[in-house]
C-alpha cells in the first residue's frame, strides 16, 4: 500500500528536481533515435492477395511483380546515391540524381522498342530553394539530470524558404495543436506545434501552415511542426511561412516529454539552416513513341522526380510506365492508337513543371493527342495511422476522369475490379501531374493517393507492394487498350473539355 501511495503522490505533484535527478539524463525522457527511422511497421509486412490473371488472358512477363519491383529499386537507388553525399536528397529536378534517372529511363524505353526516345532538357523559369546543411540541437543543462548531453534532432527538415545562416539559440515553448496553436508568449522563442494526421501529413497542410505563419508573425524566431507519425521521418512540405522545421514522430515526442518534465526550467535549442535559391537549373523530360495503327496519340505520363527515395511517389508508377512500354513495344501488341510515353520532371519543383514544358516544346506532336493518362502513386501498401499498421492491400487510388466521358468511366469501373486495382472515388478531379496538360483541352485521366508516407523519408521501396505493381500494370494495359480503340468522340464528347487556364511553368500541385 505504501508504494502505491508513493506513486500517487509523485503523479499528483509532478517530478521534484531530486526525482528528476534520479531518473538520469533529460528528466528520464526516452531519447530519440540517432538518425532517421522508417515506420517499424514496414519491417513486418502482410502478404497481399496474389494477382490472378483473368481467364483467357496471357500473363505478360513484363508485368511480373519481381521484374517491376527490380526497377522500383533501381529508381529509388538514384535517390539513395544522392543521400550518401547530401543532407537533402531525392531525384530532385535540377540535380544530377534526376538527370541520371532520366537517362536510365530513356535507356529502358529504347531497349523496350520505343522509338524516337529523346531526353528533352528545359530551363527552370525561376529559382529553387535548396537547403544544403542544417541542424536542430537541443542544448543540455546539468539541471536536466546527470549525463544529459546535447541531442541532435535528426528528423528535422527545414521548410521551403527557411534560412538561418548564423546559428540562433532560443528557448522552446509548446504552442499546442496545429490549426489552433496559441501565440501567447512565443516572442523570441521557438514554438512547437503538434499535428497527428490520420492519412498523409499533406492532409493537414492548411492547419500546419496557417498556425506556423501566425506563430512567426507573433514573433517566434522559428516554428517546429511536430508531425506525429510512426518512426522518425523527414517530412517535406508546409513551406513559405517563415523559418520552420518539420519534426518526425520520435523527435517531437522527446521534446514534448522534456517540456512536460522540465518544471518551467528553460529548454533551449540551437538552429542553423544553410540554404540557397538556385537559379539557372535545368531539368529533363524523357519522351518516346510506339506507333499505333492510327497516328492519333494517347499520352502515358509518369513523373520520375521525388523528394527523398520517392518509392510510392513516383518510382512505382515510373516502373509501371516502363513495363507498359515493354508490353506495347512487342510487335504482337501494336496498339490501335499511337502511344507517347513521357517520364516527366519537375513535379515537385517550382518553375520546372515537366508537363507544362512538354506541351510548350512539342506542340505539333501533341496536336494529335486525344487523351493523357497519368500514372502516379500506384502500388503502395495501405498504411493506417490509428493505430499504425499495414493492411494486406494497396492504398486505394482516387480516380479522376477530367471530362467524365462515359467510355472512360466504364473502363475504370470494369477494369479496376477485374485486375484488383484498388480505388476510392471516381470523379472529375485530377490533382497531381496533369495540370501542365490542361491547355491541350483533351480528356485527362489518373489514379492517385497520398498516404501517410507521402513526401516523407519513409517512402522507401519496402513500402511498395510487388503484387500491387502487377495489378497496376495489368489494369492500365486494359485501360489503354479500351482507349486506343474507342471512337474519338467518345473519349472527348463534344463540349466535355472546358477550356482551362494554362499553368505555364509553375510548380506541381504539392507545395
Ligand atoms: Zn507524385
Boltz pocket constraint, residues with backbone or C-beta under 6 A from the ligand:
constraints:
  - pocket:
      binder: B
      contacts: [[A, 303], [A, 312], [A, 313], [A, 314], [A, 347], [A, 376], [A, 377], [A, 432]]
      max_distance: 6.0
